[in-house]
Amino acid sequence: MRAGFAVAGIRLPRARHPAHPVGAAGVCGVKIGTMTNTEHRMTSDADNIIGLYQRHGRAWAEARSNRLLEAAWLDRFRALLPAQASILDLGCGSGEPIGRYFSEHGCHLTGIDSSPPLIELCQQSFPSEDWRIADMRALSIERTFNGILAWDSFFHLCPEDQRRMFAIFRKQSAPRAALMFTSGSSHGIAMGTLGGEPLYHASLDPDEYRALLEAHGFDVVAHVVEDPTCGGRTVWLSQLR
């Protein structure tokens, strides 16, 4: 699942809802015993992401621009990879335009999304690639990949689930694998909308992302906050040592 362009570069500190600290226990890391009404609603919104894209996936795909604002970052990512690289795209959406980019550059693509309507679109457009319906949080594929991408998808996970994802990134990484993902610019929660329903986004603090990458064996190759050339996205590009 990839968030729509309007919220892809969301600036969490200035979001419609104020940022909330996230605890260390409970659903999505929120301490149930001390949860406020606002925190409870946002936790529910995080849990509803899969259903949201199942209901509105096709409408989202029709509205999503195929203009490849991400091209410069995808080029930098691909420059770290061998020829005919294997790519794991987490939250691949409809496969447009990013899946098309990798396919046209000779990469071997495995796309993961929890929305059956979006995976169906991928299969129709790129039948030679490997498309799977799955939740990235429970991913376990019996192979590794030269590159792992979580572009405009990883930030739909609550903070605690984001922390857990770094072990999955590491497990699915081949030697010297590249990892690239988008995040918010600072720790917090922000809400957009999709099909008139709340669309959850969350981010850790940049120092925590750096610490998690370091702890799991990744070096930061490039990091830009709210890149004006890429729709205001905050981008992390790293490589396994």
ZAKOL-640450 format. One line per 3 residues: number of its first residue (from 1); for each residue x, y, z of N, C-alpha, C. Coordinates in steps of 0.02 Angstrom, whole numbers. Layout:
# residues N
NUM = X/Y/Z/X/Y/Z/X/Y/Z | ...
END
This chain:
# residues 241
1 = 42/-59/0/0/0/0/44/62/0 | 31/108/-44/68/170/-45/20/228/-33 | 38/271/13/-5/328/26/-11/372/-35
4 = -67/407/-41/-77/453/-96/-29/512/-93 | -21/546/-150/27/600/-155/15/655/-104 | -48/668/-88/-63/724/-43/-33/715/26
7 = -22/653/46/5/642/113/73/607/111 | 100/595/52/162/558/47/219/593/83 | 220/659/81/274/696/114/251/731/177
10 = 203/700/211/171/732/268/221/754/321 | 214/813/347/260/841/397/228/830/465 | 250/779/500/216/757/560/209/810/615
13 = 259/852/628/250/900/682/194/951/669 | 175/961/605/123/1010/589/60/976/563 | 50/913/583/-8/876/559/-72/900/592
16 = -129/877/565/-194/900/591/-203/879/664 | -180/819/682/-182/798/751/-113/806/782 | -108/825/846/-43/833/876/-7/766/884
19 = 59/769/885/98/708/894/89/682/964 | 88/615/971/80/584/1036/138/537/1048 | 167/537/1109/218/488/1124/187/419/1125
22 = 227/369/1105/202/301/1101/238/260/1153 | 199/222/1192/227/183/1247/261/120/1223 | 284/79/1270/325/21/1253/285/-44/1256
25 = 221/-42/1271/183/-104/1278/113/-93/1250 | 79/-149/1238/10/-146/1216/3/-147/1141 | -57/-138/1116/-71/-139/1045/-34/-82/1011
28 = 4/-99/960/44/-48/923/87/-7/971 | 109/-37/1026/154/-3/1071/122/45/1118 | 55/54/1117/22/101/1162/3/65/1226
31 = 17/94/1283/0/64/1347/-75/69/1357 | -108/12/1355/-181/11/1357/-208/44/1420 | -176/33/1476/-203/58/1539/-203/134/1544
34 = -162/168/1503/-158/241/1508/-179/274/1443 | -213/238/1399/-230/264/1334/-284/317/1338 | -272/374/1307/-323/426/1303/-371/409/1246
37 = -428/445/1242/-475/433/1188/-443/445/1120 | -402/498/1115/-369/513/1052/-319/458/1034 | -281/434/1082/-233/380/1069/-269/317/1048
40 = -325/302/1081/-363/242/1063/-388/246/991 | -413/305/971/-437/313/903/-380/304/853 | -322/332/868/-266/327/821/-240/256/817
43 = -240/219/874/-221/149/873/-268/109/830 | -332/123/837/-382/89/795/-371/105/721 | -355/168/706/-341/187/637/-281/149/609
46 = -230/139/650/-172/101/627/-191/29/612 | -232/0/654/-254/-69/644/-300/-76/583 | -330/-22/561/-378/-24/506/-346/-13/437
49 = -281/-4/434/-248/13/370/-261/-41/317 | -255/-104/336/-263/-158/287/-333/-156/257 | -384/-152/301/-453/-150/277/-466/-88/234
52 = -434/-33/251/-443/29/214/-421/21/142 | -363/-9/131/-338/-18/63/-373/-75/27 | -401/-121/64/-442/-172/31/-507/-142/4
55 = -535/-94/41/-597/-62/20/-586/-11/-35 | -531/26/-31/-521/83/-75/-461/76/-121 | -432/16/-126/-371/7/-164/-377/26/-237
58 = -430/4/-269/-438/20/-341/-448/95/-352 | -488/126/-308/-498/198/-315/-433/235/-304 | -393/212/-256/-328/243/-243/-283/236/-305
61 = -282/176/-334/-239/165/-392/-259/209/-451 | -324/220/-460/-348/263/-515/-328/336/-503 | -325/356/-439/-310/426/-423/-235/440/-420
64 = -195/387/-410/-123/395/-400/-90/417/-466 | -52/471/-464/-18/495/-523/37/445/-543 | 46/433/-607/100/390/-631/163/429/-646
67 = 163/493/-630/224/533/-637/275/509/-586 | 334/493/-609/385/462/-566/428/515/-532 | 400/548/-482/439/597/-443/498/564/-408
70 = 491/499/-397/541/462/-358/602/441/-399 | 604/458/-463/654/429/-508/726/439/-484 | 743/498/-459/812/510/-438/831/465/-380
73 = 785/455/-333/800/411/-276/802/338/-298 | 758/318/-343/760/249/-369/825/236/-406 | 850/286/-442/914/280/-477/971/270/-426
76 = 969/308/-372/1022/302/-321/1019/233/-287 | 958/210/-274/947/143/-245/975/90/-292 | 957/94/-355/977/42/-404/1052/43/-416
79 = 1084/102/-407/1156/106/-416/1195/64/-365 | 1163/47/-310/1195/5/-259/1186/-69/-272 | 1149/-87/-324/1130/-156/-337/1168/-186/-395
82 = 1174/-252/-396/1204/-285/-455/1155/-284/-514 | 1179/-301/-572/1136/-307/-631/1084/-361/-619 | 1024/-351/-646/968/-398/-639/955/-414/-566
85 = 955/-362/-526/947/-370/-453/878/-396/-435 | 876/-431/-378/812/-452/-349/789/-398/-301 | 726/-376/-309/698/-322/-270/638/-347/-231
88 = 635/-330/-167/576/-342/-126/543/-275/-113 | 482/-267/-142/445/-204/-135/389/-215/-85 | 397/-186/-26/349/-195/29/297/-140/27
91 = 234/-159/16/182/-110/6/184/-86/-66 | 182/-133/-112/195/-118/-183/137/-82/-217 | 78/-79/-185/21/-46/-216/1/-80/-281
94 = -13/-39/-332/-35/-65/-396/22/-83/-443 | 84/-69/-422/142/-80/-464/159/-21/-509 | 118/30/-507/129/90/-547/144/150/-502
97 = 196/188/-517/244/180/-572/308/145/-551 | 315/128/-486/379/104/-461/394/33/-485 | 344/-10/-483/355/-78/-508/375/-78/-581
100 = 342/-34/-620/360/-28/-690/433/-7/-699 | 455/41/-658/524/65/-661/572/6/-654 | 563/-34/-603/609/-90/-591/605/-142/-646
103 = 545/-157/-668/536/-207/-721/571/-184/-785 | 564/-120/-802/595/-94/-863/671/-89/-859 | 697/-90/-797/770/-89/-788/799/-158/-776
106 = 761/-210/-791/786/-278/-789/792/-310/-721 | 760/-280/-671/761/-310/-604/709/-365/-598 | 719/-409/-551/672/-463/-536/634/-444/-473
109 = 569/-432/-481/530/-398/-429/485/-447/-392 | 487/-443/-326/437/-476/-283/400/-421/-247 | 336/-414/-260/296/-362/-230/249/-390/-177
112 = 247/-357/-120/205/-378/-64/155/-323/-49 | 92/-341/-44/40/-294/-21/-16/-334/12 | -48/-304/60/-102/-338/96/-170/-328/63
115 = -172/-290/8/-235/-275/-26/-243/-320/-88 | -289/-368/-87/-299/-409/-147/-316/-370/-210 | -357/-317/-206/-370/-279/-268/-307/-249/-299
118 = -261/-226/-257/-199/-197/-284/-153/-250/-313 | -148/-307/-279/-107/-361/-306/-136/-386/-373 | -202/-388/-379/-233/-407/-442/-212/-360/-498
121 = -210/-295/-483/-188/-247/-533/-115/-259/-553 | -73/-274/-504/-2/-290/-518/3/-350/-565 | -35/-402/-550/-32/-463/-591/-56/-450/-662
124 = -105/-407/-669/-130/-391/-736/-78/-351/-776 | -45/-304/-743/2/-260/-778/71/-291/-789 | 93/-332/-741/161/-360/-744/159/-434/-726
127 = 132/-475/-770/121/-546/-753/185/-586/-743 | 241/-562/-768/303/-600/-760/336/-590/-693 | 313/-541/-654/342/-529/-588/305/-569/-535
130 = 333/-571/-475/307/-610/-419/268/-564/-372 | 202/-572/-370/159/-530/-329/125/-572/-275 | 127/-549/-213/101/-589/-158/58/-546/-111
133 = 2/-575/-89/-40/-544/-38/-12/-563/30 | 12/-515/68/43/-529/132/47/-465/174 | 53/-474/238/64/-420/286/139/-415/298
136 = 170/-359/283/242/-352/291/265/-367/361 | 223/-355/410/242/-365/480/254/-438/497 | 225/-484/458/232/-556/470/269/-590/413
139 = 308/-552/375/339/-578/315/395/-627/331 | 395/-683/295/449/-732/301/454/-768/234 | 498/-744/191/509/-774/125/575/-812/128
142 = 575/-873/102/634/-916/106/686/-898/53 | 704/-835/51/757/-812/7/776/-741/29 | 830/-716/2/851/-647/17/851/-607/-48
145 = 858/-540/-40/851/-495/-96/908/-445/-98 | 926/-423/-158/979/-373/-165/956/-304/-143 | 891/-291/-149/864/-226/-129/796/-234/-96
148 = 784/-194/-45/719/-194/-10/694/-122/-9 | 632/-113/-32/601/-47/-36/537/-46/5 | 529/5/45/466/16/82/447/90/73
151 = 425/106/13/415/175/-8/341/195/2 | 329/245/44/261/268/58/216/212/83 | 244/166/121/206/110/148/224/96/221
154 = 289/93/235/314/80/302/287/128/354 | 274/191/333/250/241/382/176/234/399 | 142/184/371/74/167/393/75/123/455
157 = 133/96/474/138/54/533/145/97/595 | 119/71/651/128/107/714/201/104/734 | 224/147/779/295/149/796/325/82/818
160 = 289/45/860/317/-18/884/325/-68/827 | 277/-70/781/283/-114/723/339/-92/677 | 350/-27/671/407/-3/632/472/-28/661
163 = 479/-25/727/541/-49/759/552/-123/744 | 499/-162/747/505/-234/734/524/-249/662 | 507/-205/616/520/-218/545/594/-222/529
166 = 637/-191/569/708/-190/551/739/-260/554 | 714/-303/598/737/-373/599/715/-409/535 | 656/-392/509/632/-422/447/673/-397/388
169 = 686/-331/387/730/-304/335/796/-344/333 | 825/-354/391/890/-388/395/885/-460/372 | 833/-494/394/824/-565/377/818/-575/301
172 = 784/-528/268/771/-537/196/825/-506/152 | 879/-482/182/932/-447/145/988/-495/125 | 1005/-493/61/1065/-527/37/1126/-485/58
175 = 1187/-514/53/1247/-475/68/1249/-409/29 | 1264/-356/63/1270/-288/34/1204/-263/6 | 1149/-288/31/1083/-266/7/1072/-192/21
178 = 1035/-160/-23/1013/-91/-12/943/-91/18 | 931/-45/63/865/-36/95/847/38/89 | 787/51/63/764/120/58/692/124/81
181 = 677/175/122/609/186/146/597/260/157 | 533/278/162/513/346/178/483/348/248 | 490/405/280/465/414/349/439/485/357
184 = 418/502/417/406/571/434/471/605/454 | 468/669/467/529/706/483/547/704/556 | 499/684/599/513/678/671/462/631/702
187 = 473/614/765/428/567/799/358/596/805 | 308/557/785/240/580/793/191/541/750 | 129/561/754/74/530/717/38/584/677
190 = 18/567/616/-19/614/575/-74/577/539 | -128/611/525/-186/580/494/-202/612/426 | -211/570/376/-237/592/312/-306/560/302
193 = -329/557/241/-392/523/226/-385/483/162 | -423/429/157/-428/389/97/-500/365/91 | -534/384/38/-604/365/30/-648/392/85
196 = -629/449/113/-668/480/167/-656/449/235 | -609/402/240/-593/370/304/-524/392/328 | -512/390/394/-447/411/421/-390/367/396
199 = -336/398/376/-277/363/351/-218/379/397 | -194/328/431/-144/335/484/-73/336/456 | -31/380/484/41/383/471/77/392/537
202 = 136/364/543/176/374/604/250/375/585 | 289/406/628/360/409/617/397/405/684 | 456/375/682/502/378/738/545/440/731
205 = 584/454/782/632/508/779/691/488/733 | 719/535/695/776/517/652/833/481/687 | 848/502/749/901/469/786/885/396/799
208 = 821/381/810/802/311/821/808/270/757 | 787/299/700/797/263/637/871/248/626 | 914/297/639/986/286/631/1010/230/676
211 = 986/230/738/1007/179/787/983/109/765 | 922/105/740/895/40/718/933/15/656 | 948/59/610/987/39/552/1056/13/574
214 = 1089/50/617/1154/31/642/1152/-37/677 | 1102/-46/720/1096/-108/759/1084/-169/715 | 1055/-158/656/1040/-214/612/1089/-220/553
217 = 1143/-182/557/1198/-191/510/1195/-148/448 | 1154/-95/448/1148/-52/389/1183/14/401 | 1219/37/350/1249/104/350/1204/151/311
220 = 1195/212/337/1156/262/300/1198/289/242 | 1172/282/182/1205/307/122/1183/378/107 | 1118/390/115/1090/457/103/1026/465/143
223 = 1015/526/166/954/542/204/937/615/192 | 877/627/167/854/696/154/786/705/187 | 779/758/225/716/775/259/674/819/213
226 = 613/797/201/565/836/161/596/860/95 | 620/813/57/654/827/-6/607/865/-54 | 623/927/-71/578/966/-114/575/939/-185
229 = 624/899/-206/624/871/-273/584/806/-277 | 559/783/-220/524/719/-217/458/725/-179 | 423/780/-191/358/788/-160/359/798/-85
232 = 416/821/-58/421/833/13/432/771/55 | 449/716/24/461/653/61/525/657/101 | 525/623/158/585/611/197/610/541/180
235 = 671/536/154/694/474/124/758/449/160 | 760/384/171/819/350/199/843/298/148 | 907/303/129/939/253/87/998/224/126
238 = 999/158/133/1052/126/172/1076/63/137 | 1132/36/162/1159/-25/132/1187/-69/188 | 1176/-134/180/1200/-182/229/1276/-186/225
241 = 1308/-185/283/1381/-188/286/1404/-258/265
END
